Amino acid sequence: MKRILLVTSVLLFAAFAKAQQVKISLSPEINLPTGNASSISGIGFGGSVKAEVGIAERYAITANGGYNVFLTKRVLGTRLDNIAGVPVKLGLKHYPSPDFYIEGQAGAAFRMGSSSQTSFAWSPGFGTYFKTGNAGNKLEFGLRYEAWTNTSYGATSTLKTTSFSFIGLKLGYVFGL
């Protein structure tokens, strides 16, 4: 029964994706920490893969996965471990014009290394496309604000929220399928 359900789900998704416009993008990123994150990190680098399925003329659903590493600063003469994370997000993209978009995404960021934990990740952003020689493929420039948020209880049983936030700049290549 599970196999039948799995095969049916895959076939339905494939039929839906074939009927809609699908884009896949690969993007290197430069990330600039903001707020409290800027006191421990100067810059971050990463990359992402994003899939986009059009659901209407001006709207699309996105799925994004990536890897980011932030180079930490020296604190009291000691260099902290670099901060690495794997954000996985789903989102909605709106196209006010054919080559400009606004999007919002939410999901989880899985931190790697000695401080491994899972954070709630959210990111609003916008971007634009530039045509290339190939009709279906484009270059993409995007800018977003992203935050990895954690909540925990402090020593006095009060709820404490902390965020690691940054501005992400990406220049990617989009494959139109």
C-alpha positions as CSV (number, residue, x, y, z in Angstrom):
1,M,0.0,0.0,0.0
2,K,2.8,2.4,0.9
3,R,4.5,1.7,-2.5
4,I,1.3,2.4,-4.4
5,L,0.8,5.7,-2.5
6,L,4.4,6.7,-3.1
7,V,4.3,5.9,-6.9
8,T,0.9,7.8,-7.2
9,S,2.4,10.8,-5.4
10,V,5.4,10.9,-7.6
11,L,3.3,10.6,-10.8
12,L,0.9,13.3,-9.7
13,F,3.8,15.6,-8.8
14,A,5.5,14.9,-12.2
15,A,2.2,15.6,-14.0
16,F,1.7,18.8,-12.1
17,A,5.3,20.0,-12.6
18,K,5.1,19.2,-16.4
19,A,1.9,21.2,-16.7
20,Q,3.5,24.2,-14.9
21,Q,6.6,26.3,-15.5
22,V,9.5,24.9,-13.6
23,K,12.8,26.6,-12.9
24,I,16.0,25.4,-11.1
25,S,18.6,27.8,-10.0
26,L,22.2,27.4,-8.7
27,S,23.6,30.4,-6.8
28,P,26.8,31.3,-4.9
29,E,26.1,33.8,-2.1
30,I,27.9,36.4,-0.1
31,N,26.3,37.0,3.3
32,L,26.8,40.1,5.5
33,P,25.8,39.6,9.2
34,T,23.6,42.2,10.8
35,G,22.7,43.0,14.4
36,N,24.3,40.8,17.1
37,A,25.7,38.4,14.4
38,S,28.0,41.2,13.1
39,S,29.8,41.3,16.5
40,I,31.0,37.7,16.0
41,S,31.2,37.3,12.2
42,G,32.5,39.6,9.5
43,I,31.3,37.8,6.4
44,G,29.8,34.6,5.2
45,F,29.8,32.6,2.0
46,G,27.6,29.9,0.7
47,G,25.5,28.5,-2.1
48,S,22.0,27.4,-2.7
49,V,19.8,25.3,-5.0
50,K,16.2,26.5,-5.6
51,A,13.3,24.8,-7.3
52,E,10.4,26.9,-8.4
53,V,7.0,25.7,-9.7
54,G,4.6,28.2,-11.2
55,I,1.1,27.9,-9.8
56,A,-0.4,31.0,-11.5
57,E,0.6,33.6,-14.1
58,R,2.4,35.7,-11.4
59,Y,2.9,33.3,-8.5
60,A,5.2,30.4,-7.8
61,I,6.0,28.0,-5.0
62,T,9.7,27.6,-4.1
63,A,11.8,25.0,-2.3
64,N,15.3,26.1,-1.3
65,G,18.3,24.3,0.2
66,G,21.8,25.6,0.8
67,Y,25.0,25.7,2.8
68,N,26.4,28.8,4.5
69,V,29.5,29.3,6.5
70,F,30.3,32.5,8.5
71,L,33.9,33.3,9.3
72,T,34.1,34.4,12.9
73,K,36.1,37.2,14.4
74,R,38.7,37.0,17.3
75,V,37.1,37.6,20.7
76,L,39.6,38.4,23.5
77,G,42.4,37.0,21.4
78,T,40.7,33.7,20.6
79,R,39.1,32.8,17.3
80,L,35.7,31.2,17.7
81,D,34.6,28.3,15.6
82,N,33.2,29.2,12.2
83,I,29.4,29.1,12.1
84,A,28.0,26.8,9.5
85,G,24.4,26.0,8.6
86,V,22.1,24.2,6.2
87,P,18.9,26.2,5.6
88,V,16.0,24.4,4.1
89,K,13.0,26.6,3.2
90,L,9.7,26.7,1.3
91,G,8.2,29.9,0.0
92,L,5.9,31.9,-2.2
93,K,7.2,34.1,-5.0
94,H,5.2,36.9,-6.7
95,Y,6.1,38.5,-10.0
96,P,4.9,42.2,-10.3
97,S,6.7,42.2,-13.7
98,P,8.1,39.3,-15.8
99,D,11.7,39.8,-14.7
100,F,11.3,41.2,-11.1
101,Y,10.1,39.2,-8.1
102,I,9.3,39.5,-4.4
103,E,9.4,36.4,-2.2
104,G,9.0,35.1,1.3
105,Q,10.4,31.8,2.6
106,A,10.3,30.0,5.9
107,G,11.8,26.7,7.1
108,A,14.6,25.4,9.3
109,A,18.3,26.0,9.5
110,F,20.4,23.1,10.8
111,R,23.6,24.4,12.4
112,M,26.6,22.2,11.9
113,G,29.6,21.7,14.1
114,S,30.0,21.9,17.9
115,S,27.0,24.2,18.3
116,S,24.6,22.0,16.3
117,Q,21.0,23.0,16.8
118,T,17.9,23.6,14.6
119,S,16.6,27.1,14.2
120,F,13.5,28.6,12.6
121,A,14.7,30.3,9.4
122,W,12.7,33.0,7.6
123,S,13.7,35.3,4.8
124,P,11.9,38.0,2.8
125,G,13.6,39.1,-0.4
126,F,13.5,40.4,-3.9
127,G,15.4,39.9,-7.2
128,T,15.6,40.3,-10.9
129,Y,16.5,38.3,-13.9
130,F,18.8,39.1,-16.8
131,K,18.4,37.3,-20.2
132,T,21.2,35.2,-21.5
133,G,21.9,33.8,-25.0
134,N,19.8,30.7,-24.3
135,A,16.0,31.5,-24.4
136,G,15.0,29.4,-21.4
137,N,18.0,30.2,-19.1
138,K,18.7,33.5,-17.2
139,L,21.0,35.1,-14.7
140,E,19.5,36.0,-11.4
141,F,20.5,38.7,-8.9
142,G,18.8,38.5,-5.5
143,L,18.9,40.3,-2.2
144,R,17.3,39.0,1.0
145,Y,17.2,39.4,4.8
146,E,17.5,36.1,6.6
147,A,17.2,35.2,10.3
148,W,17.8,32.0,12.1
149,T,15.7,32.3,15.3
150,N,15.9,30.2,18.5
151,T,13.8,30.3,21.6
152,S,14.8,28.9,25.0
153,Y,14.1,29.4,28.6
154,G,16.6,31.4,30.6
155,A,17.7,30.8,34.2
156,T,14.7,32.6,35.5
157,S,12.2,30.6,33.5
158,T,11.5,33.4,31.1
159,L,11.3,32.8,27.4
160,K,14.4,34.1,25.5
161,T,14.6,34.6,21.8
162,T,17.9,35.0,19.9
163,S,18.5,35.5,16.2
164,F,21.5,35.2,13.9
165,S,20.6,37.4,11.0
166,F,22.3,38.5,7.8
167,I,21.8,40.2,4.4
168,G,22.3,37.7,1.5
169,L,23.4,38.6,-1.9
170,K,23.3,36.0,-4.7
171,L,24.1,35.9,-8.4
172,G,22.8,32.6,-9.8
173,Y,22.1,30.8,-13.0
174,V,18.5,29.8,-13.6
175,F,17.6,26.8,-15.8
176,G,14.1,27.0,-17.3
177,L,12.7,23.5,-17.8
